[in-house]
Amino acid sequence: MAREYVVDLSEEELLQLQVVLEKGKHKARSITRVNIILIASEGETDTVLP
């Protein structure tokens, strides 16, 4: 059974994540995680439909 999480970010949290992406001085792993969080906050999922 797949777990579902709702990602609801405040404006301040969105700005902090965007700063991480803009600076580009973080580890690749951190940048990947930020991208995943931002995509999830837009309502996208990682499930693949048959």
Secondary structure, DSSP 8 states (H G I E B T S, - for coil): ----------HHHHHHHHHHHHH--S-HHHHHHHHHHHHHHTT-------
